[in-house]
Amino acid sequence: MSAVVVLPALAAVVAATFAAQLARHHAARRRPHTLAWALALALFATASAAVSVGVAAGWSPGLFGIYWVAGALLNVPLLAVGQLLLLDPRRAVLYWTLAGLCAVWSVLFTLLAGFDAAALAQASARRAIPLGRDVLGGTTAYSLVAPFNATFLVVVVGSVWSAVRSRRWAVLLIALGVSVAAAGSSAVGSGRDVVFSVLLAAGVTLMYAGFLAAGKPPRRRAAATGAPV
């Protein structure tokens, strides 16, 4: 079995494991940002699993649609929503409403899009990941990528602000992890599809470490109460 099939499957396992752990944290502490981040990691896992199946068995419009919604559109906005919920939990209803709108738009416009069957067939023959512009170019589902991925700035700026405000510098790993995962996505279509899975797994691991740091009490508060820092 080729690395292009195995590595996405392993990346899916890594992301799913971290998503489950964050979900348990949310169940125990009921912090809304952990739920958003758990959902984002679950989407990373879903996208990686879709890649493994698509490369191994061939791409269909339905399978590529799952990959597109989970991997290209929705996970970065959910990461941004998690960051906003961490910084400003009082506006949770607003941020969850935005997340819901992103989810509805992602699914709806992907369902309504016309998929280029020839592009899917070519990618299947090459055992590669299809490019969004080849499969969905000219559709609303494709045009959503730019504004949705712009929420990457919310994650980066929010991570820096959280780290400075709380002196939990490990929170910066969230921004680093998102950057590494984005670098992996840029490798798709360049003949280095294996790099996609390696960087995605590395990015998810860095993000998870940052998520754990974000869930710890601020160092100033911990020092004031005599708690370990």
Secondary structure as the mmCIF struct_conf table of DSSP 4:
data_model
#
loop_
_struct_conf.conf_type_id
_struct_conf.id
_struct_conf.beg_label_comp_id
_struct_conf.beg_label_asym_id
_struct_conf.beg_label_seq_id
_struct_conf.end_label_comp_id
_struct_conf.end_label_asym_id
_struct_conf.end_label_seq_id
HELX_RH_AL_P HELX_RH_AL_P1 ALA A 3 ARG A 29
HELX_RH_AL_P HELX_RH_AL_P2 PRO A 32 ALA A 57
HELX_RH_AL_P HELX_RH_AL_P3 PRO A 61 TYR A 67
HELX_RH_PI_P HELX_RH_PI_P1 TRP A 68 LEU A 73
BEND BEND1 LEU A 74 LEU A 74
HELX_RH_AL_P HELX_RH_AL_P4 ASN A 75 LEU A 87
HELX_RH_3T_P HELX_RH_3T_P1 PRO A 89 ARG A 91
HELX_RH_AL_P HELX_RH_AL_P5 ALA A 92 LEU A 112
BEND BEND2 ALA A 113 ALA A 113
HELX_LH_PP_P HELX_LH_PP_P1 GLY A 114 PHE A 115
HELX_RH_AL_P HELX_RH_AL_P6 ALA A 117 ARG A 126
TURN_TY1_P TURN_TY1_P1 ARG A 127 ARG A 127
HELX_LH_PP_P HELX_LH_PP_P2 ILE A 129 LEU A 131
HELX_RH_AL_P HELX_RH_AL_P7 GLY A 132 LEU A 136
TURN_TY1_P TURN_TY1_P2 GLY A 137 GLY A 138
BEND BEND3 THR A 139 THR A 139
HELX_RH_AL_P HELX_RH_AL_P8 THR A 140 SER A 143
TURN_TY1_P TURN_TY1_P3 LEU A 144 LEU A 144
HELX_RH_AL_P HELX_RH_AL_P9 VAL A 145 ASN A 149
TURN_TY1_P TURN_TY1_P4 ALA A 150 THR A 151
HELX_RH_AL_P HELX_RH_AL_P10 PHE A 152 SER A 166
HELX_RH_3T_P HELX_RH_3T_P2 TRP A 169 VAL A 171
HELX_RH_AL_P HELX_RH_AL_P11 LEU A 172 SER A 186
TURN_TY1_P TURN_TY1_P5 ALA A 187 GLY A 191
HELX_RH_AL_P HELX_RH_AL_P12 ASP A 193 ALA A 214
TURN_TY1_P TURN_TY1_P6 GLY A 215 GLY A 215
BEND BEND4 LYS A 216 LYS A 216
HELX_LH_PP_P HELX_LH_PP_P3 PRO A 217 PRO A 218
HELX_RH_AL_P HELX_RH_AL_P13 ARG A 219 THR A 225
TURN_TY1_P TURN_TY1_P7 GLY A 226 GLY A 226
#
